[in-house]
């Protein structure tokens, strides 16, 4: 069963428009999950200052935990850029590098006449694991074009229209055109290297080569949907996500994401109306399937035919499914 499942999943990756949704579970344990962040002390809650409105202690506790999480993400991302990783972080970076290599292999196998040699990674994470992994993999002369939506040279501005690009190689004698494999990274909740400059309609987002002091991110407060749609940049990222899922013959692999972001869960439910879309969701534990169904608003009878749960029990000797397991599926191992 394991071999057949892996073969079928890999075939989908090769023959369909390839998309990934990567959540915080993919960066664990190198970065803590929100549920693992230590509860703030009474003093920390009391000292928290938020201008503009009165906050209950419960709201203050949530904000304080968010600040702790963002601080940890910034520290790990600085270690990534400064090459000062601990063993756990090095191992996780290695897993992301293997994941990026596997995408390159898959895209080189695909037939560009039938399916574009493109893959999209949508991630709600703020960390820089994917960016650092891509940077190191590209040094290996891997045939892959990377696109993070930026334009510019010294100042790289984020612009959603830059996501819809393909790159081709033309023979020296102009006798053939070969579409190069391309990977697009889209971060609808922001990143620790995004810095907002300007105000109002003139506001722009610069993608820096460093961790910025006040990064442009959507904190996990439970109001992600509201915060995302209030900012045009985040809204544009989600629009790209929806448009990709609406395209014919697409596949979306989901890992490390529990659908607690209701605005994304709603978009996925809507996208499932596209009957040619296939979603393969990797569960961390077998029992997570029920939790994911509840967060998606499904009951056991309502799960659409084109949404599949992949569980550890479907693989030999697996208690959990991690990023490295998705990589093995893509590589046919």
N, C-alpha and C positions, 0 to 999 in steps of 0.2 A: 504493500500500500504506500509506504514511504517513497519508494522509487517512482511509482506512477504519479504520485502527487507532485513530487519535485519536478519531474519531466513536464507535467502539464503546466505548472506554474512558470517554468522556464520558457516553454513554448509561447505562453501568453506574453511574456516580457519581450520576446523576439518579434512576434507578429502583430502586436498591438501598439498603439500610441502609448508610450511608457511614462507613468507618473508615480511619484512616491509622496506620501504624507508621513513625515517623521516628527514624533513628539518627544517629550522630555525623557521618556523611558529609554530612548536610544543613547542618551548621554550618561545615564546612570551606570555604575556608581561614581564615575568621575565627577559628576555634579549631582547634588542631592535633589531628590524629588521634593515638591512642595510639601507633601505629607511628612517628609523627614526633617524639615526645618524646625529647629528647636523653638519652642514656644517662648515668646518674649517675656521678660520679667515685668513685674508691676511697675518698676521704675522706668523701664524703657517705654512702656505704654504711656505712662504719665508724662514723660518728657517729650513725647511725640507732638510735633507742632504741624498742623495742617491749616493753612489759611482759607478763609472763605465760608466755612460752615462748621456747625457743631458735629462732633463725632462721638458715637458711643464707644465704650471700652472694647466691644467686639469688633467694631470697624477699625479701631486703632490697632488691635492685635493683628488683624489681617494685613493692614498696611505695613506694620513693623516686620512681619514675616516676609512680605514681598521685598522689603528693602534688604533683608538678610539674604534672600535668594539672589537678588540682582547683584549684591556685593560679591557673593560666591562666584557667580557666573563671570563677573568682571575679573576676579582674581585668577580663575582658571584660564580665561581667555588671554590674560597677560602672560601667564606661564606658557601658553601655546606659542605666542609670538616671540617670547624671549628664550624659548627652548630650555625651560627650567621645570619640566614636568616631573611629577613623581611617578612611581611605577604604575599605579592605577590609571593615571592620565595617559601615560605612554601606551599602555595596552589599549585604551579606548581609541586613541589616535590611530593606532595600527588597524583597529577594526574599521574605522571610517575610511582609511586608505584602501583597504581591501574591498570595501563596498564601492568606492569610486572606480577602482580598477574593474570590478565586475560589471559596472554599468558600461564602461568603455568596451569591454568584450562583447556584451549583448548588442550594443549599437553597431558594432562592426559586423556582427552576424546578420543584422536585419537587412531586408531588401528595400533600398531607398525608393524603388519604383512603386512599391506597395505601401510602405510605412515610412514616414520621415525618420531620419536618423537623429532623433531628438529625444531627450528625457528631461522631465521637470522634477525637481525636488522642492516640495513645499514643506517648510518646517516652522513650527511655532516657537522653536528654541531661539534664544538670543546669543548663544555661545558661538565660538568660531571654530568648532571642530571640523565642520564640513569645509570651510574656506581653507584652513591649514592643511587638511588632507588633500584637497584639490591641488594646492600650491606645491606640495611635495610630490604628488603623483605626476604632475605635469613636467617635473624635472627629469622624469624617467623616459621622456620622449613618447609618452602614451598619446595615441591619436585621439585627441579630445579637445574641443573648443569649449571654454567655460564662459558663461554669461551670468552676471549677477544684477543686470539691469542698469549698470552705470554707464555714463558717457563722460568724456573728458579725459584729461591727461594728469595734470598736477592736482586739479580739483575734480573729483569724480562724483557727478551728480546722479542721484537715483531718478530714473524715468521709466514708468511702466511700459511705454511704447518700445523701449529697447529690448523687451523680452521676446518679441516676435521677430527673431532674426535667424537666418540660416547662413552657413558659410560653406562655400564649395571650393574645391581645388581644380584649377584648370590646367590641363597638360601643357608642357613647354611649347608645343606646336599648336596649341588651341584645338587639339583633336579629340578631347573628351573633357567632361565635367564630372567630378566626383564629389558628392555631398559629404562633408566631413561630419563625424559624430559630434553632437553638441549637447552640453549639459547646462540647464538653466536652474539657478537657485533663487527661490522666491520666499521671502520671510515676512508673512503677513502680520506678525507681532513685533517686528523690528529686530534690531541687533545692537550689541554693545559697541560696535564701531560705526554706528549711524549717528550723525550729528545734524540737528535741525538748525538752519540759519534763516533769518528773516521772519516776518510775521504775516499772518493773513494769507491772501492770495499769492503774495510774493515769496512765501516760505519755500525753501528748498531743503533737500536732504543730501548731505555729502557723505559718501562712504569712505571712511578713513582707513589708513593702514595701521591703526592703533585702537586701543580701547579708550573711548572718550569719557570725560568726567560725568556728563549728564546725557547718557545715550537715549535715543529715541526708541522706546519700547512700550508695549502694552502690558502692564503688570497683571498677574493672575489674581484679580480681586473679585471675580465673579461678574464684573461689568465689562468683560472683554468685547462683547458684541457692541455695546454702546460706544466704548472708547475707539474701537476699530472703525466704525462707520462715521464717527465724528471727524476723523482725519482723512483727507483725500488720499494721502499716500498709502495708508493701510487699506482703505477701501479699494483702491486700484489693485492691490495685491490679491485681495479676495475675489475681485472681478476676474482676474486672470485665472485663478483657481477654478471658478465656476465655468468659465469659457472652455478651459481645457477638458473638464469633465463632460461638457456638452458635445464635444467633438465625437464623430462616429468611430467605433472600433478602438476605444480607449480602455486602458487598464490602470487601476490605482492600487498600489501596494501600500498598506498602512502598517506602521510599526511604532511602538512606544507611545501610542496616542489612545487615551481612554474616553474621548468624546465628551469630556466635561465642559469643553468650550461649546456652549449651546449654539452659537451662531454658525460654527463650522459643522456641527451635527445637522443643523437644519439645511445647510447647503448640500451636504451629502445626501440627505433624504430627497431633496429636490432633484439632484443629479441622477438618482436611481431611476427616474422616469425615462432616462435615455437607456433603452433596452439593450443597446449594443455595448454599454459601459459595463465593465466587470470590476468589482472591488474585492480584493483579497486582504483580509485583516488578520494580522498575526497577533495572537493573544499571548501575553506574558505567561499566564497560568491558565489551566483548563477552565477553572471557575470564573475567569474574567469574562468569558463569553456572555454570561447572564448580566454582568454589570454593564458591559458595553451595549447590550440590547436595551437595557433600561435607560442608559444615557442617550441612546439614539431615539428613544421613544417607540421601540419595537416590542412586541411580545412574541412568543414562540411561533405564533401562526402568521405574523405579519412580515417577517423578514423576507424581502424581495429575493427572487431567484438569482439575481445578479450580484448579491452581496454574500460573500463566503467568509466564514470564520476558520482560520487555520490554528489548530491547537497543538500543544506539545505532545499530547497523546497520539497524534497522527505520525509522530516520528519516533524512531527507536531510541530508548534511553534518554529522553528529553523531559525535564521537569519545567523548563522555561524556554521561551523563544526570544532570542536576542538579535541584535543587528548582524552578528556573525552568521546566524542561521539563515537569514534572508540572503546574505552574500553567498552562502554555500548553494542555495537554491538557484540563484542567478548564474553561478559558475557551473552548475550541473554536477556538483560534488555530492 
